[in-house]
Amino acid sequence: QQQVKQSPQSLIVQKGGISIINCAYENTAFDYFPWYQQFPGKGPALLIAIRPDVSEKKEGRFTISFNKSAKQFSLHIMDSQPGDSATYFCAASITSGNTGKLIFGQGTTLQVKP
Amino acid sequence: DVKVTQSSRYLVKRTGEKVFLECVQDMDHENMFWYRQDPGLGLRLIYFSYDVKMKEKGDIPEGYSVSREKKERFSLILESASTNQTSMYLCASSPGGPKTQYFGPGTRLLVL
């Protein structure tokens, strides 16, 4: 019940295309869903996050779509660029309490071809 | 800027050795975390700490221990390193509550 399942494991997209990464969860107590981006040799960094009271959040070319009834959320990267090539992790958290503990998905390695 | 530093980028150790991985954050964050990252398995939480001298087991604590004597420093200890502990180890910190976690650059550990 604490798992977050992420797919696909790897993704190759042409420059200018749309990259889509999907995540699913079981625990309905999760109420905070961030996405982290990790470049080679670096630690992950927060990219964008959403709470379940909205169905979509957009920041620049990055959009999170959230489907509460299906217990799924996804990251869309519009007009994908070679600089977006990285590993992406979805995560989920329960915001009550003070620990800030996140449950991460398995990760998706994105390659954007020029 | 929040800075999380890890003592080593690369480490090579022998089976049975005691290994210390150090993590320091400079933002007075309450929470600190240790993860290991393996291909196809994502980030798995080993231990976390929400206050000095406080710790809680994560999802994969076996073979590991931690120490947090000062707020800014969180150490991961492999009591007797084994080859299945070869991995990338990532430290993170965050303010109290469900806030952004800030990660260090990671330590790639090879146990021979």
gemmi code that builds the backbone of each chain (N, CA, C; Angstrom):
import gemmi

chains = {
    "A": [
        ("GLN", (0.820, -1.217, 0.000), (0.000, 0.000, 0.000), (0.849, 1.259, 0.000)),
        ("GLN", (2.110, 1.110, 0.444), (2.982, 2.267, 0.494), (3.733, 2.481, -0.810)),
        ("GLN", (3.520, 1.647, -1.803), (4.305, 1.728, -3.030), (3.776, 2.795, -3.979)),
        ("VAL", (4.711, 3.300, -4.778), (4.367, 4.139, -5.917), (4.994, 3.473, -7.138)),
        ("LYS", (4.169, 3.153, -8.120), (4.662, 2.436, -9.293), (4.794, 3.398, -10.462)),
        ("GLN", (5.969, 3.400, -11.075), (6.296, 4.367, -12.124), (6.611, 3.637, -13.416)),
        ("SER", (6.149, 4.215, -14.513), (6.441, 3.656, -15.833), (6.490, 4.765, -16.873)),
        ("PRO", (7.220, 4.570, -17.971), (8.098, 3.437, -18.258), (9.429, 3.570, -17.524)),
        ("GLN", (10.253, 2.561, -17.570), (11.566, 2.615, -16.941), (12.509, 3.487, -17.759)),
        ("SER", (12.326, 3.476, -19.085), (13.131, 4.342, -19.936), (12.280, 4.846, -21.094)),
        ("LEU", (12.701, 5.987, -21.631), (11.888, 6.669, -22.643), (12.818, 7.434, -23.574)),
        ("ILE", (12.614, 7.266, -24.854), (13.372, 8.018, -25.853), (12.380, 8.848, -26.656)),
        ("VAL", (12.650, 10.143, -26.727), (11.738, 11.078, -27.406), (12.564, 11.963, -28.334)),
        ("GLN", (11.991, 12.315, -29.462), (12.656, 13.249, -30.368), (12.491, 14.676, -29.855)),
        ("LYS", (13.476, 15.490, -30.145), (13.407, 16.913, -29.779), (12.108, 17.509, -30.299)),
        ("GLY", (11.427, 18.263, -29.430), (10.164, 18.873, -29.800), (8.952, 18.026, -29.475)),
        ("GLY", (9.165, 16.769, -29.144), (8.062, 15.864, -28.838), (7.573, 16.016, -27.400)),
        ("ILE", (6.563, 15.222, -27.064), (6.004, 15.235, -25.711), (6.479, 13.980, -24.975)),
        ("SER", (7.025, 14.190, -23.797), (7.431, 13.075, -22.943), (6.364, 12.883, -21.875)),
        ("ILE", (5.958, 11.637, -21.657), (4.921, 11.348, -20.662), (5.398, 10.225, -19.758)),
        ("ILE", (5.366, 10.489, -18.465), (5.768, 9.503, -17.455), (4.590, 9.332, -16.495)),
        ("ASN", (4.280, 8.094, -16.185), (3.088, 7.794, -15.388), (3.442, 7.186, -14.041)),
        ("CYS", (2.625, 7.512, -13.045), (2.777, 6.917, -11.717), (1.416, 6.540, -11.158)),
        ("ALA", (1.395, 5.477, -10.370), (0.173, 5.012, -9.734), (0.456, 4.698, -8.274)),
        ("TYR", (-0.550, 4.894, -7.444), (-0.384, 4.652, -6.012), (-1.628, 3.956, -5.480)),
        ("GLU", (-1.502, 3.382, -4.300), (-2.632, 2.683, -3.681), (-3.161, 3.397, -2.438)),
        ("ASN", (-2.260, 4.016, -1.697), (-2.639, 4.583, -0.403), (-3.382, 5.910, -0.601)),
        ("THR", (-4.672, 5.923, -0.302), (-5.468, 7.128, -0.506), (-5.149, 8.226, 0.507)),
        ("ALA", (-4.321, 7.924, 1.488), (-3.912, 8.946, 2.454), (-2.819, 9.860, 1.900)),
        ("PHE", (-2.183, 9.463, 0.798), (-1.185, 10.339, 0.186), (-1.844, 11.636, -0.237)),
        ("ASP", (-1.216, 12.764, 0.072), (-1.813, 14.049, -0.302), (-0.792, 15.062, -0.807)),
        ("TYR", (0.349, 14.593, -1.216), (1.366, 15.482, -1.779), (2.177, 14.653, -2.756)),
        ("PHE", (2.290, 15.143, -4.010), (2.879, 14.342, -5.081), (3.908, 15.191, -5.836)),
        ("PRO", (5.184, 15.070, -5.461), (6.224, 15.820, -6.169), (6.904, 14.985, -7.251)),
        ("TRP", (7.508, 15.664, -8.184), (8.380, 15.046, -9.178), (9.785, 15.614, -8.986)),
        ("TYR", (10.776, 14.712, -9.025), (12.167, 15.106, -8.911), (12.893, 14.778, -10.216)),
        ("GLN", (13.874, 15.626, -10.531), (14.677, 15.475, -11.751), (16.125, 15.267, -11.328)),
        ("GLN", (16.785, 14.293, -11.920), (18.173, 14.001, -11.562), (19.037, 13.936, -12.813)),
        ("PHE", (20.042, 14.811, -12.869), (21.017, 14.766, -13.954), (22.186, 13.872, -13.525)),
        ("PRO", (22.903, 13.298, -14.502), (24.034, 12.410, -14.159), (25.034, 13.101, -13.244)),
        ("GLY", (25.433, 12.401, -12.205), (26.425, 12.932, -11.280), (25.868, 13.901, -10.246)),
        ("LYS", (24.563, 14.101, -10.269), (23.937, 15.036, -9.325), (22.883, 14.316, -8.497)),
        ("GLY", (22.524, 14.933, -7.370), (21.386, 14.417, -6.622), (20.083, 14.895, -7.239)),
        ("PRO", (18.969, 14.212, -6.945), (17.669, 14.672, -7.465), (17.336, 16.062, -6.936)),
        ("ALA", (16.542, 16.784, -7.716), (16.080, 18.123, -7.316), (14.602, 18.246, -7.657)),
        ("LEU", (13.869, 18.928, -6.785), (12.425, 19.096, -7.003), (12.166, 19.828, -8.310)),
        ("LEU", (11.254, 19.257, -9.114), (10.890, 19.845, -10.398), (9.536, 20.551, -10.301)),
        ("ILE", (8.545, 19.836, -9.817), (7.180, 20.350, -9.730), (6.411, 19.433, -8.783)),
        ("ALA", (5.378, 19.980, -8.125), (4.603, 19.161, -7.186), (3.128, 19.546, -7.266)),
        ("ILE", (2.273, 18.618, -6.838), (0.827, 18.857, -6.880), (0.165, 18.260, -5.649)),
        ("ARG", (-0.932, 18.857, -5.255), (-1.777, 18.289, -4.200), (-3.080, 17.827, -4.840)),
        ("PRO", (-3.791, 16.865, -4.246), (-4.922, 16.238, -4.935), (-6.173, 17.091, -5.044)),
        ("ASP", (-6.133, 18.328, -4.555), (-7.312, 19.180, -4.704), (-7.367, 19.863, -6.081)),
        ("VAL", (-6.320, 19.673, -6.892), (-6.337, 20.182, -8.262), (-6.034, 19.029, -9.217)),
        ("SER", (-6.514, 19.154, -10.458), (-6.315, 18.070, -11.417), (-5.108, 18.299, -12.318)),
        ("GLU", (-4.594, 19.518, -12.308), (-3.466, 19.819, -13.186), (-2.670, 20.976, -12.622)),
        ("LYS", (-1.344, 20.882, -12.816), (-0.475, 22.002, -12.456), (0.584, 22.151, -13.538)),
        ("LYS", (0.777, 23.373, -13.980), (1.688, 23.619, -15.086), (2.753, 24.616, -14.657)),
        ("GLU", (4.013, 24.288, -14.984), (5.115, 25.219, -14.770), (5.995, 25.179, -16.010)),
        ("GLY", (5.835, 26.196, -16.842), (6.597, 26.216, -18.085), (6.206, 25.066, -18.991)),
        ("ARG", (7.185, 24.277, -19.403), (6.904, 23.129, -20.285), (6.500, 21.871, -19.507)),
        ("PHE", (6.508, 21.941, -18.196), (6.234, 20.779, -17.363), (4.831, 20.863, -16.769)),
        ("THR", (4.065, 19.781, -16.914), (2.699, 19.724, -16.398), (2.502, 18.420, -15.642)),
        ("ILE", (1.885, 18.518, -14.460), (1.430, 17.324, -13.755), (-0.079, 17.216, -13.979)),
        ("SER", (-0.515, 16.025, -14.388), (-1.945, 15.716, -14.449), (-2.258, 14.737, -13.338)),
        ("PHE", (-3.345, 14.982, -12.621), (-3.665, 14.164, -11.452), (-5.078, 13.621, -11.580)),
        ("ASN", (-5.230, 12.312, -11.421), (-6.533, 11.655, -11.482), (-6.767, 10.950, -10.156)),
        ("LYS", (-7.506, 11.625, -9.274), (-7.679, 11.112, -7.915), (-8.460, 9.796, -7.904)),
        ("SER", (-9.490, 9.695, -8.726), (-10.326, 8.485, -8.710), (-9.542, 7.265, -9.200)),
        ("ALA", (-8.648, 7.484, -10.156), (-7.835, 6.387, -10.682), (-6.567, 6.171, -9.871)),
        ("LYS", (-6.274, 7.076, -8.943), (-5.050, 7.020, -8.146), (-3.828, 6.993, -9.051)),
        ("GLN", (-3.826, 7.925, -9.995), (-2.722, 8.022, -10.937), (-2.338, 9.482, -11.135)),
        ("PHE", (-1.077, 9.716, -11.424), (-0.635, 11.049, -11.796), (0.502, 10.915, -12.803)),
        ("SER", (0.646, 11.932, -13.620), (1.626, 11.827, -14.686), (2.326, 13.162, -14.902)),
        ("LEU", (3.530, 13.065, -15.450), (4.334, 14.233, -15.819), (4.376, 14.315, -17.338)),
        ("HIS", (4.027, 15.487, -17.848), (4.115, 15.739, -19.284), (5.172, 16.811, -19.516)),
        ("ILE", (6.107, 16.517, -20.417), (7.110, 17.513, -20.795), (6.829, 17.892, -22.237)),
        ("MET", (6.359, 19.093, -22.434), (6.045, 19.576, -23.775), (7.309, 20.087, -24.448)),
        ("ASP", (7.343, 19.997, -25.781), (8.488, 20.509, -26.541), (9.806, 20.032, -25.907)),
        ("SER", (9.921, 18.725, -25.727), (11.082, 18.156, -25.045), (12.384, 18.583, -25.719)),
        ("GLN", (13.381, 18.880, -24.888), (14.687, 19.344, -25.347), (15.785, 18.390, -24.884)),
        ("PRO", (16.903, 18.344, -25.624), (18.021, 17.479, -25.181), (18.451, 17.764, -23.738)),
        ("GLY", (18.328, 19.004, -23.292), (18.669, 19.353, -21.914), (17.725, 18.778, -20.881)),
        ("ASP", (16.604, 18.221, -21.329), (15.673, 17.550, -20.413), (16.093, 16.103, -20.148)),
        ("SER", (17.092, 15.624, -20.871), (17.563, 14.247, -20.680), (18.054, 14.083, -19.247)),
        ("ALA", (17.413, 13.206, -18.515), (17.670, 13.054, -17.079), (16.853, 11.863, -16.594)),
        ("THR", (17.009, 11.559, -15.318), (16.148, 10.560, -14.679), (15.091, 11.295, -13.865)),
        ("TYR", (13.852, 10.870, -14.003), (12.733, 11.505, -13.326), (12.116, 10.531, -12.321)),
        ("PHE", (11.846, 11.036, -11.137), (11.222, 10.243, -10.086), (9.913, 10.902, -9.658)),
        ("CYS", (8.841, 10.132, -9.607), (7.644, 10.611, -8.934), (7.737, 10.193, -7.475)),
        ("ALA", (6.950, 10.840, -6.644), (6.959, 10.511, -5.221), (5.600, 10.853, -4.627)),
        ("ALA", (5.364, 10.344, -3.438), (4.120, 10.627, -2.730), (4.406, 10.724, -1.244)),
        ("SER", (3.561, 11.510, -0.576), (3.782, 11.736, 0.841), (2.448, 11.968, 1.546)),
        ("ILE", (2.450, 11.703, 2.835), (1.313, 12.046, 3.687), (1.732, 13.257, 4.500)),
        ("THR", (0.994, 14.364, 4.395), (1.489, 15.613, 4.952), (1.226, 15.776, 6.441)),
        ("SER", (0.422, 14.949, 7.047), (0.252, 15.055, 8.494), (1.526, 14.574, 9.163)),
        ("GLY", (1.817, 15.103, 10.322), (3.072, 14.738, 10.972), (4.205, 15.614, 10.463)),
        ("ASN", (5.366, 15.411, 10.974), (6.453, 16.347, 10.714), (7.630, 15.751, 9.964)),
        ("THR", (7.520, 14.489, 9.553), (8.730, 13.836, 9.065), (9.051, 14.162, 7.611)),
        ("GLY", (8.065, 14.554, 6.814), (8.345, 14.835, 5.406), (8.810, 13.630, 4.622)),
        ("LYS", (8.465, 12.441, 5.086), (8.917, 11.227, 4.413), (8.237, 11.076, 3.062)),
        ("LEU", (9.040, 10.776, 2.026), (8.538, 10.573, 0.669), (8.689, 9.116, 0.264)),
        ("ILE", (7.721, 8.617, -0.484), (7.821, 7.304, -1.121), (8.068, 7.561, -2.602)),
        ("PHE", (9.209, 7.061, -3.118), (9.592, 7.339, -4.494), (9.205, 6.195, -5.424)),
        ("GLY", (8.920, 6.554, -6.676), (8.757, 5.568, -7.731), (10.111, 5.046, -8.176)),
        ("GLN", (10.085, 4.134, -9.160), (11.290, 3.433, -9.568), (12.197, 4.263, -10.473)),
        ("GLY", (11.693, 5.362, -10.999), (12.500, 6.221, -11.848), (12.319, 5.940, -13.331)),
        ("THR", (12.418, 6.995, -14.136), (12.351, 6.896, -15.598), (13.530, 7.641, -16.179)),
        ("THR", (14.317, 6.953, -16.994), (15.438, 7.608, -17.666), (14.954, 8.120, -19.011)),
        ("LEU", (14.984, 9.425, -19.167), (14.510, 10.075, -20.400), (15.704, 10.498, -21.242)),
        ("GLN", (15.667, 10.122, -22.507), (16.655, 10.594, -23.472), (15.915, 11.347, -24.564)),
        ("VAL", (16.296, 12.606, -24.763), (15.701, 13.410, -25.827), (16.733, 13.530, -26.943)),
        ("LYS", (16.381, 12.990, -28.096), (17.324, 12.982, -29.228), (17.212, 14.278, -30.030)),
        ("PRO", (18.366, 14.843, -30.402), (18.348, 16.113, -31.145), (17.710, 15.967, -32.538)),
    ],
    "B": [
        ("ASP", (21.397, 29.593, -0.881), (21.149, 28.279, -1.464), (21.377, 27.183, -0.433)),
        ("VAL", (20.463, 26.236, -0.402), (20.634, 25.084, 0.469), (21.789, 24.241, -0.042)),
        ("LYS", (22.633, 23.813, 0.881), (23.732, 22.968, 0.457), (23.767, 21.720, 1.326)),
        ("VAL", (23.765, 20.569, 0.644), (23.928, 19.290, 1.308), (25.199, 18.667, 0.752)),
        ("THR", (26.145, 18.412, 1.617), (27.406, 17.849, 1.161), (27.580, 16.449, 1.731)),
        ("GLN", (28.218, 15.611, 0.937), (28.522, 14.254, 1.345), (30.037, 14.082, 1.310)),
        ("SER", (30.546, 13.329, 2.269), (31.991, 13.319, 2.520), (32.804, 12.781, 1.355)),
        ("SER", (32.264, 11.856, 0.597), (33.015, 11.272, -0.509), (32.111, 11.123, -1.727)),
        ("ARG", (32.669, 11.273, -2.922), (31.917, 10.991, -4.134), (32.033, 9.517, -4.513)),
        ("TYR", (33.208, 8.934, -4.263), (33.466, 7.533, -4.586), (34.206, 6.883, -3.421)),
        ("LEU", (33.824, 5.645, -3.139), (34.484, 4.880, -2.094), (34.619, 3.442, -2.557)),
        ("VAL", (35.772, 2.841, -2.263), (35.969, 1.416, -2.515), (36.362, 0.777, -1.189)),
        ("LYS", (35.603, -0.213, -0.767), (35.841, -0.880, 0.512), (35.856, -2.389, 0.316)),
        ("ARG", (36.404, -3.070, 1.304), (36.463, -4.531, 1.281), (35.310, -5.101, 2.097)),
        ("THR", (34.877, -6.282, 1.719), (33.854, -6.998, 2.472), (34.265, -7.114, 3.933)),
        ("GLY", (33.330, -6.787, 4.836), (33.602, -6.888, 6.259), (34.093, -5.600, 6.900)),
        ("GLU", (34.495, -4.635, 6.091), (34.951, -3.356, 6.646), (33.785, -2.554, 7.207)),
        ("LYS", (34.071, -1.716, 8.187), (33.080, -0.776, 8.703), (33.205, 0.502, 7.882)),
        ("VAL", (32.073, 0.984, 7.383), (32.076, 2.116, 6.467), (31.237, 3.248, 7.057)),
        ("PHE", (31.782, 4.445, 6.996), (31.074, 5.638, 7.476), (30.823, 6.571, 6.289)),
        ("LEU", (29.564, 6.945, 6.097), (29.217, 7.947, 5.105), (28.661, 9.154, 5.860)),
        ("GLU", (29.259, 10.313, 5.578), (28.886, 11.516, 6.307), (28.091, 12.467, 5.420)),
        ("CYS", (27.139, 13.147, 6.034), (26.308, 14.110, 5.328), (26.159, 15.351, 6.209)),
        ("VAL", (26.342, 16.508, 5.600), (26.209, 17.766, 6.329), (25.311, 18.713, 5.536)),
        ("GLN", (24.361, 19.354, 6.244), (23.509, 20.366, 5.610), (23.663, 21.686, 6.357)),
        ("ASP", (23.509, 22.781, 5.584), (23.809, 24.091, 6.165), (22.564, 24.963, 6.323)),
        ("MET", (21.359, 24.349, 6.315), (20.126, 25.150, 6.356), (19.307, 24.937, 7.623)),
        ("ASP", (19.896, 24.347, 8.642), (19.192, 24.184, 9.910), (17.907, 23.361, 9.745)),
        ("HIS", (17.925, 22.403, 8.833), (16.750, 21.565, 8.604), (16.574, 20.541, 9.711)),
        ("GLU", (15.298, 20.307, 10.077), (15.007, 19.319, 11.111), (15.207, 17.887, 10.594)),
        ("ASN", (14.764, 17.652, 9.364), (14.730, 16.281, 8.853), (15.941, 15.972, 7.982)),
        ("MET", (16.481, 14.774, 8.153), (17.542, 14.295, 7.265), (17.277, 12.842, 6.917)),
        ("PHE", (17.709, 12.454, 5.725), (17.355, 11.154, 5.162), (18.579, 10.507, 4.510)),
        ("TRP", (18.633, 9.200, 4.555), (19.578, 8.427, 3.758), (18.811, 7.474, 2.852)),
        ("TYR", (19.159, 7.530, 1.562), (18.576, 6.648, 0.557), (19.700, 5.872, -0.143)),
        ("ARG", (19.319, 4.746, -0.716), (20.192, 4.129, -1.703), (19.447, 4.084, -3.032)),
        ("GLN", (20.220, 4.284, -4.104), (19.644, 4.337, -5.437), (20.236, 3.211, -6.262)),
        ("ASP", (19.380, 2.351, -6.766), (19.789, 1.244, -7.623), (18.921, 1.245, -8.876)),
        ("PRO", (19.521, 0.923, -10.034), (18.761, 0.951, -11.294), (17.507, 0.088, -11.219)),
        ("GLY", (16.390, 0.673, -11.632), (15.129, -0.060, -11.653), (14.416, -0.141, -10.316)),
        ("LEU", (15.091, 0.295, -9.258), (14.484, 0.240, -7.920), (14.209, 1.627, -7.359)),
        ("GLY", (14.659, 2.645, -8.028), (14.398, 3.999, -7.571), (15.199, 4.352, -6.331)),
        ("LEU", (14.638, 5.233, -5.534), (15.251, 5.665, -4.285), (14.555, 4.937, -3.141)),
        ("ARG", (15.330, 4.214, -2.386), (14.761, 3.475, -1.254), (15.317, 4.049, 0.040)),
        ("LEU", (14.406, 4.340, 0.959), (14.775, 4.985, 2.213), (15.395, 3.993, 3.181)),
        ("ILE", (16.568, 4.326, 3.674), (17.264, 3.454, 4.628), (16.902, 3.858, 6.059)),
        ("TYR", (17.167, 5.098, 6.381), (16.855, 5.660, 7.689), (16.531, 7.139, 7.515)),
        ("PHE", (15.779, 7.679, 8.454), (15.643, 9.120, 8.510), (15.644, 9.601, 9.958)),
        ("SER", (15.870, 10.897, 10.097), (15.957, 11.497, 11.426), (15.177, 12.808, 11.402)),
        ("TYR", (14.311, 13.007, 12.384), (13.508, 14.233, 12.432), (13.960, 15.166, 13.544)),
        ("ASP", (15.038, 14.793, 14.222), (15.583, 15.658, 15.267), (16.919, 15.072, 15.705)),
        ("VAL", (17.681, 15.877, 16.399), (18.963, 15.381, 16.913), (18.721, 14.164, 17.802)),
        ("LYS", (19.532, 13.151, 17.611), (19.488, 11.903, 18.360), (18.223, 11.082, 18.103)),
        ("MET", (17.352, 11.539, 17.218), (16.143, 10.786, 16.880), (16.337, 10.137, 15.517)),
        ("LYS", (15.886, 8.908, 15.390), (16.010, 8.215, 14.111), (14.848, 7.252, 13.960)),
        ("GLU", (14.520, 6.981, 12.711), (13.498, 5.979, 12.422), (13.951, 5.143, 11.240)),
        ("LYS", (13.617, 3.877, 11.286), (13.940, 2.988, 10.180), (13.092, 3.342, 8.963)),
        ("GLY", (13.743, 3.225, 7.802), (13.020, 3.355, 6.556), (12.605, 1.990, 6.052)),
        ("ASP", (12.651, 1.824, 4.741), (12.175, 0.582, 4.136), (13.217, -0.524, 4.102)),
        ("ILE", (14.503, -0.150, 4.119), (15.560, -1.163, 3.997), (16.689, -0.903, 5.004)),
        ("PRO", (16.408, -0.956, 6.315), (17.433, -0.615, 7.310), (18.439, -1.722, 7.621)),
        ("GLU", (18.163, -2.938, 7.144), (19.017, -4.065, 7.534), (20.452, -3.862, 7.049)),
        ("GLY", (21.405, -4.038, 7.968), (22.819, -3.906, 7.629), (23.348, -2.489, 7.776)),
        ("TYR", (22.463, -1.566, 8.168), (22.839, -0.155, 8.306), (22.484, 0.353, 9.702)),
        ("SER", (23.208, 1.376, 10.149), (22.811, 2.148, 11.312), (23.106, 3.610, 11.019)),
        ("VAL", (22.599, 4.496, 11.865), (22.799, 5.924, 11.641), (23.126, 6.601, 12.956)),
        ("SER", (23.631, 7.826, 12.824), (23.946, 8.633, 13.993), (23.672, 10.090, 13.659)),
        ("ARG", (22.986, 10.765, 14.604), (22.766, 12.199, 14.435), (23.001, 12.873, 15.781)),
        ("GLU", (24.248, 13.275, 15.993), (24.645, 13.916, 17.241), (24.480, 15.428, 17.174)),
        ("LYS", (24.560, 15.976, 15.972), (24.349, 17.404, 15.763), (23.301, 17.598, 14.671)),
        ("LYS", (22.588, 18.702, 14.721), (21.480, 18.928, 13.802), (21.930, 18.909, 12.354)),
        ("GLU", (23.121, 19.406, 12.075), (23.549, 19.550, 10.698), (24.194, 18.295, 10.111)),
        ("ARG", (24.436, 17.295, 10.915), (25.224, 16.138, 10.466), (24.463, 14.834, 10.684)),
        ("PHE", (24.424, 14.005, 9.637), (23.730, 12.724, 9.711), (24.632, 11.678, 9.073)),
        ("SER", (25.024, 10.691, 9.842), (25.982, 9.694, 9.379), (25.296, 8.353, 9.138)),
        ("LEU", (25.699, 7.717, 8.073), (25.233, 6.362, 7.758), (26.402, 5.410, 7.980)),
        ("ILE", (26.146, 4.325, 8.695), (27.207, 3.379, 9.045), (26.846, 1.999, 8.515)),
        ("LEU", (27.779, 1.421, 7.787), (27.672, 0.028, 7.378), (28.566, -0.750, 8.322)),
        ("GLU", (27.970, -1.503, 9.231), (28.738, -2.152, 10.301), (29.731, -3.166, 9.749)),
        ("SER", (29.329, -3.904, 8.736), (30.197, -4.902, 8.105), (29.794, -4.965, 6.641)),
        ("ALA", (30.526, -4.219, 5.820), (30.108, -4.051, 4.430), (30.028, -5.387, 3.700)),
        ("SER", (29.010, -5.497, 2.864), (28.863, -6.685, 2.026), (28.702, -6.251, 0.574)),
        ("THR", (28.952, -7.170, -0.338), (28.925, -6.816, -1.766), (27.548, -6.329, -2.202)),
        ("ASN", (26.478, -6.803, -1.538), (25.142, -6.347, -1.937), (24.818, -4.937, -1.444)),
        ("GLN", (25.776, -4.321, -0.775), (25.625, -2.921, -0.389), (26.342, -1.977, -1.363)),
        ("THR", (26.894, -2.538, -2.426), (27.416, -1.714, -3.511), (26.257, -0.946, -4.125)),
        ("SER", (26.356, 0.368, -4.109), (25.225, 1.183, -4.547), (25.609, 2.655, -4.543)),
        ("MET", (24.654, 3.492, -4.996), (24.762, 4.935, -4.844), (23.980, 5.318, -3.595)),
        ("TYR", (24.620, 6.071, -2.705), (23.969, 6.498, -1.477), (23.732, 8.009, -1.533)),
        ("LEU", (22.489, 8.384, -1.288), (22.098, 9.784, -1.349), (21.581, 10.242, 0.005)),
        ("CYS", (22.052, 11.413, 0.415), (21.590, 12.049, 1.629), (20.684, 13.205, 1.239)),
        ("ALA", (19.667, 13.484, 2.045), (18.775, 14.610, 1.787), (18.401, 15.264, 3.106)),
        ("SER", (17.992, 16.527, 3.036), (17.471, 17.208, 4.208), (16.238, 18.005, 3.817)),
        ("SER", (15.394, 18.291, 4.796), (14.212, 19.123, 4.545), (13.794, 19.801, 5.842)),
        ("PRO", (13.117, 20.943, 5.711), (12.525, 21.551, 6.901), (11.435, 20.641, 7.453)),
        ("GLY", (10.934, 20.897, 8.607), (9.874, 20.088, 9.176), (8.645, 20.089, 8.297)),
        ("GLY", (7.943, 18.952, 8.254), (6.720, 18.868, 7.473), (6.990, 18.444, 6.055)),
        ("PRO", (5.961, 18.418, 5.234), (6.072, 17.909, 3.861), (6.666, 18.948, 2.932)),
        ("LYS", (7.908, 19.242, 3.116), (8.563, 20.246, 2.296), (9.546, 19.574, 1.346)),
        ("THR", (10.083, 20.388, 0.457), (11.070, 19.921, -0.502), (12.238, 19.254, 0.205)),
        ("GLN", (12.660, 18.120, -0.346), (13.892, 17.487, 0.130), (15.038, 17.962, -0.758)),
        ("TYR", (16.137, 18.327, -0.135), (17.325, 18.779, -0.851), (18.378, 17.690, -0.748)),
        ("PHE", (18.863, 17.266, -1.911), (19.761, 16.127, -1.964), (21.221, 16.549, -2.126)),
        ("GLY", (22.093, 15.733, -1.551), (23.508, 15.848, -1.839), (23.841, 15.184, -3.170)),
        ("PRO", (25.095, 15.251, -3.602), (25.486, 14.709, -4.910), (25.612, 13.190, -4.945)),
        ("GLY", (25.598, 12.570, -3.768), (25.673, 11.113, -3.727), (27.087, 10.596, -3.506)),
        ("THR", (27.167, 9.405, -2.924), (28.420, 8.661, -2.773), (28.242, 7.320, -3.461)),
        ("ARG", (29.102, 7.062, -4.430), (29.047, 5.755, -5.099), (29.985, 4.821, -4.360)),
        ("LEU", (29.437, 3.798, -3.725), (30.193, 2.855, -2.910), (30.324, 1.527, -3.645)),
        ("LEU", (31.557, 1.064, -3.732), (31.839, -0.252, -4.300), (32.429, -1.116, -3.202)),
        ("VAL", (31.792, -2.245, -2.920), (32.290, -3.175, -1.912), (32.820, -4.417, -2.628)),
        ("LEU", (34.112, -4.655, -2.453), (34.762, -5.788, -3.144), (34.857, -7.013, -2.260)),
    ],
}
model = gemmi.Model(1)
for chain_id, residues in chains.items():
    chain = gemmi.Chain(chain_id)
    for i, (resn, *xyz) in enumerate(residues, 1):
        res = gemmi.Residue()
        res.name, res.seqid = resn, gemmi.SeqId(i, " ")
        for name, pos in zip(("N", "CA", "C"), xyz):
            atom = gemmi.Atom()
            atom.name, atom.element = name, gemmi.Element(name[0])
            atom.pos, atom.b_iso = gemmi.Position(*pos), 0.0
            res.add_atom(atom)
        chain.add_residue(res)
    model.add_chain(chain)
structure = gemmi.Structure()
structure.add_model(model)
structure.setup_entities()
